[in-house]
């Protein structure tokens, strides 16, 4: 058994053991900009995730430290959206809405890539606060 198989099985086990702790979050993938320069998003997709409310300093793509308000851990595969010019399967321009309606800019997305599929074994999304 390869190490990637062990990690894949471990993430699946963690998903099954934490399902009672997981909440349904809404994920709207960024699909581009309209003629006015406003971001456009696909329809929301419901995803099960562990949602942690915590304040944590996280580096954004520009290398700046930004205060994260929520950490969303998704332990299931996510298919690529397919829109040109975005990071797949989660782009920082995507939108996540928590069960209580909270949303915020995505500060950063982390994942450990499964080489067999080219996508993450899991995804960690850091949300900032809306100003």
VOPAGU-2260 file (C-alpha; in pm, 1 decimal, decimal comma):
REM VOPAGU-2260
SITE   aa  ch    i         X         Y         Z
SITE  UNK   A    0       0,0       0,0       0,0
SITE  UNK   A    1     142,1     338,4    -103,9
SITE  UNK   A    2     159,7     632,9     133,4
SITE  UNK   A    3     -98,3     816,5     -80,3
SITE  UNK   A    4    -342,3     527,3     -21,6
SITE  UNK   A    5    -285,7     550,6     353,3
SITE  UNK   A    6    -350,9     927,1     350,7
SITE  UNK   A    7    -660,4     887,5     128,8
SITE  UNK   A    8    -797,8     617,9     362,1
SITE  UNK   A    9    -710,8     825,4     669,8
SITE  UNK   A   10    -895,7    1130,9     538,4
SITE  UNK   A   11   -1198,3     912,4     453,3
SITE  UNK   A   12   -1189,1     769,6     807,9
SITE  UNK   A   13   -1164,3    1119,7     958,3
SITE  UNK   A   14   -1461,6    1224,7     743,8
SITE  UNK   A   15   -1674,5     932,3     862,0
SITE  UNK   A   16   -1579,3     980,8    1228,6
SITE  UNK   A   17   -1652,8    1355,1    1227,4
SITE  UNK   A   18   -1974,0    1353,5    1021,9
SITE  UNK   A   19   -2180,7    1439,5    1333,0
SITE  UNK   A   20   -1960,5    1748,5    1382,7
SITE  UNK   A   21   -1988,1    1866,9    1024,9
SITE  UNK   A   22   -2215,6    2147,0     914,4
SITE  UNK   A   23   -2353,8    2219,9     569,9
SITE  UNK   A   24   -2185,8    2521,3     412,2
SITE  UNK   A   25   -2273,5    2675,0      77,3
SITE  UNK   A   26   -1996,6    2709,8    -181,2
SITE  UNK   A   27   -2041,0    2934,9    -485,1
SITE  UNK   A   28   -1753,2    2902,6    -731,0
SITE  UNK   A   29   -1620,1    3218,8    -894,9
SITE  UNK   A   30   -1692,7    3208,9   -1269,3
SITE  UNK   A   31   -1564,3    3545,5   -1388,5
SITE  UNK   A   32   -1662,8    3909,5   -1398,0
SITE  UNK   A   33   -1953,4    4085,6   -1561,0
SITE  UNK   A   34   -1926,4    4394,4   -1781,5
SITE  UNK   A   35   -1912,4    4617,9   -1472,9
SITE  UNK   A   36   -1617,6    4429,1   -1321,9
SITE  UNK   A   37   -1827,9    4262,1   -1051,5
SITE  UNK   A   38   -1751,0    3901,6    -962,6
SITE  UNK   A   39   -1996,3    3639,4   -1084,3
SITE  UNK   A   40   -2049,5    3304,6    -915,2
SITE  UNK   A   41   -2205,6    2970,5   -1002,0
SITE  UNK   A   42   -2503,5    2844,1    -804,5
SITE  UNK   A   43   -2435,4    2740,0    -445,5
SITE  UNK   A   44   -2328,1    2381,9    -383,1
SITE  UNK   A   45   -2391,2    2234,8     -37,7
SITE  UNK   A   46   -2076,6    2087,5     118,6
SITE  UNK   A   47   -2027,2    1914,2     451,7
SITE  UNK   A   48   -1741,6    2067,3     647,6
SITE  UNK   A   49   -1600,6    2109,8     993,3
SITE  UNK   A   50   -1645,1    2478,5    1075,8
SITE  UNK   A   51   -1427,0    2628,0    1344,2
SITE  UNK   A   52   -1478,2    2978,9    1475,6
SITE  UNK   A   53   -1131,5    3097,0    1570,2
SITE  UNK   A   54    -913,2    3398,5    1525,3
SITE  UNK   A   55    -589,5    3305,9    1354,8
SITE  UNK   A   56    -332,6    3504,2    1160,8
SITE  UNK   A   57    -304,5    3365,8     807,7
SITE  UNK   A   58     -91,5    3481,1     515,7
SITE  UNK   A   59    -281,8    3577,2     202,7
SITE  UNK   A   60    -153,8    3546,2    -155,3
SITE  UNK   A   61      26,0    3881,9    -123,1
SITE  UNK   A   62     215,0    3756,7     183,5
SITE  UNK   A   63      28,6    3983,9     425,1
SITE  UNK   A   64     -89,1    3851,7     759,8
SITE  UNK   A   65    -467,2    3875,5     781,9
SITE  UNK   A   66    -690,4    3776,6    1073,8
SITE  UNK   A   67    -905,5    3476,3     991,2
SITE  UNK   A   68   -1239,6    3443,1    1172,3
SITE  UNK   A   69   -1339,3    3091,6    1057,3
SITE  UNK   A   70   -1162,7    2780,0     935,8
SITE  UNK   A   71   -1359,9    2547,8     707,2
SITE  UNK   A   72   -1220,5    2193,8     672,0
SITE  UNK   A   73   -1365,4    1990,2     386,2
SITE  UNK   A   74   -1272,2    1622,0     402,2
SITE  UNK   A   75   -1426,5    1519,5      70,7
SITE  UNK   A   76   -1310,9    1558,4    -289,6
SITE  UNK   A   77   -1430,8    1865,4    -479,7
SITE  UNK   A   78   -1461,5    1861,3    -857,2
SITE  UNK   A   79   -1302,8    2137,7   -1059,5
SITE  UNK   A   80   -1536,7    2413,3   -1174,9
SITE  UNK   A   81   -1361,6    2442,5   -1511,4
SITE  UNK   A   82   -1365,9    2820,8   -1541,4
SITE  UNK   A   83   -1050,0    2952,3   -1703,4
SITE  UNK   A   84    -820,8    3160,7   -1483,5
SITE  UNK   A   85    -921,7    3018,8   -1146,9
SITE  UNK   A   86    -740,1    2798,7    -899,1
SITE  UNK   A   87    -917,8    2466,8    -876,1
SITE  UNK   A   88   -1112,5    2337,3    -704,2
SITE  UNK   A   89   -1138,9    2633,0    -461,6
SITE  UNK   A   90   -1034,8    2981,6    -566,8
SITE  UNK   A   91    -993,4    3273,2    -325,2
SITE  UNK   A   92   -1262,2    3455,2    -526,8
SITE  UNK   A   93   -1517,1    3181,8    -445,1
SITE  UNK   A   94   -1780,7    3249,9    -180,9
SITE  UNK   A   95   -1860,2    3035,0     123,6
SITE  UNK   A   96   -2168,3    3091,5     337,9
SITE  UNK   A   97   -2183,6    2932,0     682,3
SITE  UNK   A   98   -2505,6    2789,2     829,8
SITE  UNK   A   99   -2571,8    3109,9    1027,3
SITE  UNK   A  100   -2539,2    3320,9     710,5
SITE  UNK   A  101   -2186,9    3439,7     784,9
SITE  UNK   A  102   -1966,9    3490,5     483,3
SITE  UNK   A  103   -1633,2    3656,0     437,3
SITE  UNK   A  104   -1349,8    3690,4     196,3
SITE  UNK   A  105   -1137,5    3381,7     152,2
SITE  UNK   A  106    -793,7    3466,6     286,3
SITE  UNK   A  107    -621,5    3145,7     183,6
SITE  UNK   A  108    -687,3    2786,1      81,2
SITE  UNK   A  109    -465,7    2493,3     176,4
SITE  UNK   A  110    -468,4    2133,8      61,0
SITE  UNK   A  111    -239,1    1837,4      41,6
SITE  UNK   A  112    -250,8    1725,4    -320,7
SITE  UNK   A  113    -341,2    1368,5    -415,4
SITE  UNK   A  114    -111,9    1295,6    -711,9
SITE  UNK   A  115    -351,9    1040,8    -860,0
SITE  UNK   A  116    -623,8    1301,0    -919,4
SITE  UNK   A  117    -429,1    1629,1    -904,6
SITE  UNK   A  118    -661,4    1771,7    -638,9
SITE  UNK   A  119    -649,9    1786,4    -261,0
SITE  UNK   A  120    -709,1    1494,8     -26,9
SITE  UNK   A  121    -881,5    1760,9     186,9
SITE  UNK   A  122    -924,8    2140,7     174,5
SITE  UNK   A  123    -883,4    2402,1     445,3
SITE  UNK   A  124   -1040,4    2742,0     376,7
SITE  UNK   A  125    -963,6    3046,2     592,8
SITE  UNK   A  126   -1237,6    3310,2     599,1
SITE  UNK   A  127   -1186,0    3668,0     703,8
SITE  UNK   A  128   -1454,7    3904,7     824,5
SITE  UNK   A  129   -1672,2    4124,8     605,5
SITE  UNK   A  130   -1601,9    4491,8     655,1
